[in-house]
Amino acid sequence: MFSKKKLLPRIIFCLFIALTLFTRFIKLNWGDGYFFHPDENNMATAISRLSFSDLNPHFFAYGQFPLYLCFFSLKLFLRIDTINFSQAIFALRFYSALFSSLSVFIFYQIGRILFYQKKSAKIFTLLLVLSPGLIQLAHFGTTESFLIFIFALNLYISFKLLRSPKIFLLIFLSALITGLGLASKITSVIFTAPIYLAIFFRFFLSKKYKKFFLYSFIFSLILILYSMLFSPYSLIAWSDFISTINYE
């Protein structure tokens, strides 16, 4: 049996999980069939016209990764020939809620690193759990919750990178998830900053210049390759992609 000192933190942690899931997943079908968010509408429309014979979304304000994630998920679990608009909306909102929930857990781990007192980390996490802004974003089928998750994970990995001997593994993992971010929205390139700074502080300041340039190059290369792999039509339909970027 657990002692009271060990049992209470576990109960609090379980309550945090329950509260996070409740606030993120409750009423994902809000709107009563009326969908007012323009980006959510555009992404759902792009998903509904995808097919195995044509994976070009003809929509480049965002990358293809979130579109493909919802498309293949719906095809796998619902086993339907044609995805309708409402199904695409719900899939987008489901993943927003999921990544928002995962972000809270990652930020909790960051809080344990930043704060000396465990109580401070719990208060920090509770504020995130109950944040109206994060709860609202979790109910929109857009990329914001996913990008917050990527930023949180990169922050956590950058802290680990400063001390961990598993340098290549951490750099590879960060490049993979940031590549998915770039394959979702081009502005997520700013999320590379924590990793580049961690590499800089660990190697450049200690005058290990070869390792600094080597790991920076490896990170950049894997990042670019993964972003191209999960958002291929940004290259295949280059003129459409550039036209959209110029417009944005």
N, C-alpha and C positions, 0 to 999 in steps of 0.2 A: 504493500500500500504506500501511496505517496504521503509525505509529510505535508503539513499545511503550508510550509514555506515553498515547497515545490508545486503543490497543487494549485495555489492561487494564481501564479503566473500563467499556468496552462489554461485555467478557466478564463482569465482576462484575454489571452491570445485567441481562444476559441470564440469569445464574444466579439472581438475585433473582426475576425473572419466572417462571422455571421452578419454583423452590422455592415461590413463592406459589401458582401454579396447582396444583402437586402437592398441597400441604397443604390447599388449599381444595376441590379437586374429587375427591380420592381417596375411594373408598368412600361415595359419596353414597347408595347403596342400603343403608346400614347398617341393622341391625335385623332382617334376615331376614324381612321382611313384617310385623313387629310394630312398631307406631308408638306410642311412649309419651308423646310431648310433647303435652300437652293443647291448647295454642294451635295447634300444627301440625295436629293432628287437626281442630279446629274450622274452621280456614281451608280445609283440604282438603275437608271436608264441604260447606262453603259453595260452593266452586268446582265440585264435582261436581254440584250441583243447579242451577247457572246454565244458562241457555239464551238464545238470541237473542230469544226471545219474552218472557222474564222474566229481567231482569238484577238483580232484587232478591235479594241474598244471604241475607236474613233472619238476618243476623249482623252486629252492630254494635260488638263489642268492638274491632274494627279497622275502618279505612276500606276503601273498595272498590278503591282503586288496585292493591294487590298481587294481589287476587283477579281483577280484570279482566286484569291483565298476564299472569297464568298462563292464564286461560281463553282469551283470544284467541291467545296463543302456541301453546297446544295445538291449538286449532282450525285455526290456520294451518299448522303443521308436520305434524301427524298426520292432519289432514283426517278427523276422526272425528265421529260424530253425538253420542255420549254420552261424557263424560269420567268415568272411574272414579276411585275414591279413591286408588289407588296412583299413577296418572298425575299427579294433582293434587299428591300429596306430592313426587314427584320434581321437578316443575316449580318448586314452592316452594323446594326445596333447591338446585336449579340456580341460581335467581336470588340466593339467599343467598350461594352460593359466588362468583357473578359480582360482586356488589356488594362483597363482602369483599375480593376481589382488586383491584378498582378503588380501594377505599379505601386500600390499601397504597401504590398509585402516587400518590394525592393527598397522603397523609401524607409521602411522600418529597419531593414538591415543597415542602411546608410546612417540612420539615426543612432543605432547601436555603436557605430564607429565614431560619429561626431560628438556624441554626448557621453560624458563620464558616468552620469547617473542614469540607471535604467528607467527611472520614473520620467525623466526628461524625454527619453526616446519614445515612451508610451504616449505622453502628452502630444508630442510631435506627430505621431502616427494617428492619434485620435482626431487631431485637427484636419489631417488629410482625409481621413475616412468621412468626416462630416462636412468637408468643404463643398459649398453649394456649386461652385464653378466646376469642380471635378465631377460631381454627381450629374450636373447638366451635360457636360461633354460626353459622359458615359452613355447618355440617352440619345445622342446624335450619331447617325451612321456616317461619320467622317473620320479623318485620319488623326485627329488631335490626341485622342486617348492612346493610340498606338505610338505616336511620336513621343509622348510623355513617358511611356514605358521604355522606349529606346534610350531616351535621355537619362532616365533613372538608372537603367542597367549599365550605361556607359560610365556614369558617375561611380557606381559601385565597383565596376571592373577597374577603373582608374585608381581607386584607393588600393585595391588588391595589387595592381601592377607595380606600385611603389615599393612593395616588399616581397611579393611572392616570387619563388624561383621558377614558376611555370609561366615564363614570359611569353613564349610563342603561343601556347594554348589560349592565354587571355587575349592576346592581340588578334589571334584568329577568330575567337568568339566575338570580340567587339567589332571586327571588320565585317563579320557575317551579319550581325544584327543591324549595324549601321548601313550596310548595303541594302538590307530590306527597307530601312528607313528612306534611303535615297530612291529606292524602287517604288516608294509610296508618295514621297513629296520631295522635290529637289532642294528645298530650303533646309532639309534635315542635315545638310552638309555641315551646319554649325555644330551638330552633336559630336563631331570628331574632335572638338577642342579639348575635352577632358583627357582623351587618350593621348593626343599629341603632347599635351602639357605633362602628363605622367611620364611619357618616354623622355621628354626634355629634362625633367627634374631628375630622373633616375640615371640617365646616361650622359647627357650633354654637360650638365653641371659638374659631374664627376670626371669630365674630360675623356669619356669613352665615346669618342666621336664616331668611330666606325660602327659601333652597335647602335648609336642614335640614328644614323642615316640608314642602316640596314633595316632596323625594326620599323622605322617610319616608312621606308619604301615597301616593305612587306605588307604593312597595314593598308597603305594606299592602293597597292595592286589588288589585294583580295577584295577590298571595298569596291573598287571599280568593277571587277569581274562579277561580283555578286549582284550589284545594282543593275548591270546589263543583263544578267541571267534572269532576274525576276521582273524586269521591265523591258523586255526585248523590243517592243514596238516603238520605244523612244528612239531607237536606232533605225529599225526597219522602216518606220514611217517618219524619218528624220525631219522632212519639210513640214509635216503637220505638227510635230512636237515643237520645233523652233517657232513656228507661227503662233502657237498657243502661248509659249513662254514670252515671246515679244509682246503679245496682247496683254498678258497678265502683268 
